[in-house]
Each structure stands twice: as structure tokens, then as C-alpha cells.
Amino acid sequence: MPIEPIPRSGGTTLAPFKYPAFRAIWTANLFSNVGSMIQSVGAAWLMTELTTSHVLIALVQASATIPILLLGVFAGAIADNYDRRRVMLAAQCGMLVVSAVLAVLSFNGDIGPWSLLTLTLMVGMGTALNGPAWQASVRLQVAAADLPQAISLNAISFNLARSVGPALGGILISLWSPTLAFGLNAVSYLGMIVVLARWRPESLPPMREPMMAAIGRGLRFCAGSSPIRKVLVRGLCMGIGAAGLQALVPSIARDMLRGSELDYGLMLGGFGIGSIVTAIWVAKVRRRFGSEAVVTAAAGIFIVALMLMASANSIALAICASFLGGMGWAGAMTSLNVAMQLRSPEDILGRCLSIYQAVTFGGMALGAWAWGTVADLTSLPTALHGAALWLTLTLSLHFFAPMPTREEGRLDVIPEKRT
């Protein structure tokens, strides 16, 4: 049975929940994200048991972002050339199958460092395919006035999962094994698959273009738009620096703090809680002070988090550092995402968002490799200090590549039919 439309709303913080489609997809996505976080904890901790290489451990954390770097622009073209709902369905089904295979191999004890990395990368490929279609479909779920609030609520969903999922994953791993984490993640995709199968949005049929021509059109638009170029530069720089904290957390928990699976999960949970706290009020701050002030302040907060983590000598202090990191990450990423959505034409929205994701999360993948290598050659605190120095240098972008002003490059023509 299709999800029925309801009248437009007025732009308040929780207004998107008045749309049945948004409410159903948001809820299903929350459970799917919790499953993904549980699997992420399981995979990262399993890798610490299979190898001592900080680079391999960091690459497990980056496995969701590396495919976005390599496949993102193709996924964006697919999202614009085909029915976005069907694209998401295919991606969700594929990730379910890979997660189930991962659970079976883990249960049988047939998994090693490279097979684990390969399978987590395959899940990341599903994420790369799903991402542009999912983000572009938000416009089909809510009215134009509620789009920024919907983006913020989606960020809250993801970060709520980051708060609950890692701690839950740590408990499950300590009680059983990573196999349970992988199995639960496979099950978590079912809700989203059911919701997407029932959803029938009203939208114009996509105008298909040859793949390379479609990609070229998206690249030309982003390269020719000064506001979007600024967003991409800021996303790349933030991604590289943020990876210094996010990719090294498993190594920090195990090697620097001698913590357990649960401690690792609590550190990730602190990051998620910090993200939620920020996502709740960042829209109001952005409306008052502008995106540039928010993104610059967010980078500053993340620098403090990196420095605090580098000197942490207890799990409690590490959780506080993670909390600050989550604040900085949510403040920057939510603002960058909103800026990108409001300045991208509807017919190439998937491609624009995929280019943004490829640049930003590609920066995270590059940062994960770089800071993991630094940690292997020197030490974890040195890698964290290096990431903090990088972000400190990028603060100069406040003068050379400021975020677009409120009306700069903004596109106000957005389709109004919603289901």
C-alpha cells in the first residue's frame, strides 16, 4: 500500500515528521544505521584481533568512504538516470547479502584481514550507490520549506545511531562475538527494504543520458559554480582532518588506552551524542550567524578534540574528546550538506551530491591512510597532532574559500509534489 501524501508544512524543526513518507523512511533508516554501526564496531574490533597494522585498522573504518571516492560520481549519474527508489532498493538488498556472507564466514572462522577488508569494502560500495539516491530523494519526501530541517533530522538519525549502535555493538561483541554484529546488521536492512517497496513518490520520470555524458555534465556544473567549489574545498579539508580521529579510534582504544570492546563502543557513542546535541540547534545558529561561522567554529572544535584525544590517559577523557569531535563533525557536515542541496539543480542533484560525497569522504579515506601511516611510523599521539595541525592550517580558508553567503548561488525552484 503506497504511503499517502499530506498537506505542506511550515518549516519548524520537527515539521518533516508530518510527512508519512519521511517519517517511515527516517525510522527505517535509523534502525538500518544502528545495524551499520554495530557491524562497524564488530569489523574494526575483529581487525584489531587479526592484525597489529594501524593502517589496516584505519582502512576498515574508511571502508565506507573509499568506495564513495571511487564510485561516487557513477552512483550520482545512476541516481539521476534511474528511479531513485529502485536504486536504493537494489543497494539495500546488495548490502543485506554481503553482510549475511560476512556473518557466515565469521561464524565458521574462515575470515582473515584481507577478506574482512574486502567484504566491508563491498558494503561500502552499497553505501556509495545508495547515498546520492537517498539524499536526492529527500526533496520527494518533504516540501521545499522543510528541506533544511529534513536534512538536519537525517543527520540526527545517523548520529543517534552512532550514539546507541557502538555501545550496543561493544556489549554484543563482549558477550558473544563479531558474528552477532554482522548478523544483526543483515537483518537491519529489512525494514528499509519494506518501506522503500511500499513508497510510491510522485516525480517526473528521469531523463536518461549516456553515463559518461551524465557524469561530465555534473562535473562541469560543479566546476563552474563558485559557491559549490567553495563547499567542495571545505568538505575535502574537513574530511582529511576528521579522519585523524574517526579512523584511529579502534587503535586508540586498544593500544593507547588498553581498553575493551565496550570502551571502544562508548568512545564512538560519545561522538554520536556530540553530533546529536549539535544537529538539534545548528540550524538556528546557521540562520543567525551564517554557514561560514558555523563551519569555521566546527573545525576549531574538532582541533580541540584531536588535541584532547592525543593527551588522553583514561577512557573518560577519550569519551569527552569524542563528544567534542562529534560536535565539530555535525556542525560542519550538516552545514556543508545543506549548502550543497540548496545550490544544485534538481535534474543533476544526484550527481552534485555524489561529487560532494566523493570529495568529502574521499578526503576521509585519504586521511585515514595518511594518519594510519603516520601512527605506524611514529605514534598515535603524533598522528592526532598532525591531524590537528592540518585542520589549523585549513582555518585560513575562512579568507580564501569562504562558505557561500545566504543567497549566493541558491536555487529556489524545487518541485512541490510530495508523498
PyMOL commands that set and color helices and strands:
alter all, ss='L'
color gray80, all
select helices_A, chain A and resi 15-18+20-50+54-61+66-81+84-108+113-140+144-175+178-198+211-224+226-246+249-256+261-289+291-310+315-341+346-377+380-394+397-400
alter helices_A, ss='H'
color red, helices_A
deselect
rebuild
show_as cartoon
